[in-house]
Amino acid sequence: MLRTALISAALLLPTFAYAGDDSATAISSVPVAAQNQDRCIAQMSDFPTDDPTARYQFFRLVSDVGFGADVETRQLFNHYGQPSVEIGTPVLSVIEDIANPVLRQAAPEIVVASMNHLVDFAQTCDVYITGQTESLTAFDPTLANPELNTAIAEDALFLRQILSESLSRLGADSDPIWAGATRAYSRSLVTQRDSVEFAAFESEIAELETLFMDDLDGRLARSNDVINSEMDREILGDSVQLSNDMNEAAMKQARQDRLYRLLRIFGGGR
């Protein structure tokens, strides 16, 4: 199952109206130039919320899904992903098609077409997506949290693994024309999986380090309290002992003075 970040991003975007004809798709691997940004902005104009977390999750997910899709790979997707996704198809429907186990078994070409739909947007609007994620991170630095980004990357990897499996079911890995591109895409999956696992490992280590340091700080605080308590007890004991010693010395001196006075009296004042 997809993580909450993936589903929430899908629910928040009612339409994902980007799917051109084959000729438009064939050139969509080139990042959109500045003069074409209006097209990408228009596609996001109906996004129903300004919540930075929801928008960040969506943009990062789409960006990660497009990882490893070069020109040859896109041609592979175009060949096996037929018929293409219709214009105006809700993104939730697209993602549901990708994650639907029945479709993965019975109609893997629909899964390939749906993934091609997401990858097409990711690559065509790469500049726009990058600008959005950077702006959102600058607005809310907590979005750079490694745990959140690792979860998003895992969702994207899950979708890409489904795509790779669907291509295998369609026979792409044994097709002499497309086998090379299929293997290259599989290798990019391994690279991304290693990256995600390492990021997750780093996140877990950082969390353990934080827990350890918090525990250590607590132990040190308790030790300091005990030491301070013992020091206070020692100081109090030393003060009491000093007071007792001074009292005993004063009493001894007083006895000696009385003794001297008695001696002078009985000795006739000598």
LINMOQUI-V195355 format. One record per backbone hydrogen bond with DSSP energy under -1.0 kcal/mol. CO is the residue of the C=O (numbers start at 0). NH is the residue of the N-H. Records with the same first field share a line. If there is no record, write none. Layout:
# LINMOQUI-V195355
CO: NH, NH
This chain:
# LINMOQUI-V195355
2: 6
3: 7
4: 8
5: 9
6: 10
7: 11
9: 12
11: 47
15: 17
20: 24
21: 25
24: 27
26: 29
32: 35
33: 36
35: 38
36: 40
37: 41
38: 42
41: 44
43: 46
50: 54
51: 55
52: 56
53: 57
54: 58
55: 59
56: 60
57: 61
58: 62
59: 63
60: 64
61: 65
63: 66
65: 68
67: 69
69: 73
70: 74
71: 75
72: 76
73: 77
74: 78
75: 79
76: 80
79: 81
85: 88
89: 93
90: 94
91: 95
92: 96
93: 97
94: 98
95: 99
99: 103
100: 104
101: 105
102: 106
106: 109
107: 111
108: 112
109: 113
110: 114
111: 115
112: 116
113: 117
114: 118
115: 119
116: 120
117: 121
118: 122
119: 123
120: 124
122: 125
123: 31
124: 128
125: 129
126: 130
127: 131
128: 132
129: 133
130: 134
131: 135
132: 136
133: 137
134: 138
135: 139
139: 142
140: 143
141: 144
144: 148
145: 149
146: 150
147: 151
148: 152
149: 153
150: 154
151: 155
152: 156
153: 157
154: 158
155: 159
156: 160
157: 161
158: 162
159: 163
160: 164
161: 165
162: 166
163: 167
164: 168
165: 169
166: 171
167: 170
174: 178
177: 181
178: 182
179: 183
180: 184
181: 185
182: 186
183: 187
184: 188
185: 189
186: 190
187: 191
188: 192
189: 193
190: 194
191: 195
192: 196
193: 197
194: 198
195: 199
196: 200
197: 201
198: 202
199: 203
200: 204
201: 205
202: 206
203: 207
204: 208
205: 209
206: 210
207: 211
208: 212
209: 213
210: 214
211: 215
212: 216
213: 217
214: 218
215: 219
216: 220
217: 221
218: 222
219: 223
220: 224
221: 225
222: 226
223: 227
224: 228
225: 229
226: 230
227: 231
228: 232
229: 233
230: 234
231: 235
232: 236
233: 237
234: 238
235: 239
236: 240
237: 241
238: 242
239: 243
240: 244
241: 245
242: 246
243: 247
244: 248
245: 249
246: 250
247: 251
248: 252
249: 253
250: 254
251: 255
252: 256
253: 257
254: 258
255: 259
256: 260
257: 261
258: 262
259: 263
260: 264
261: 265
262: 266
263: 268
264: 267
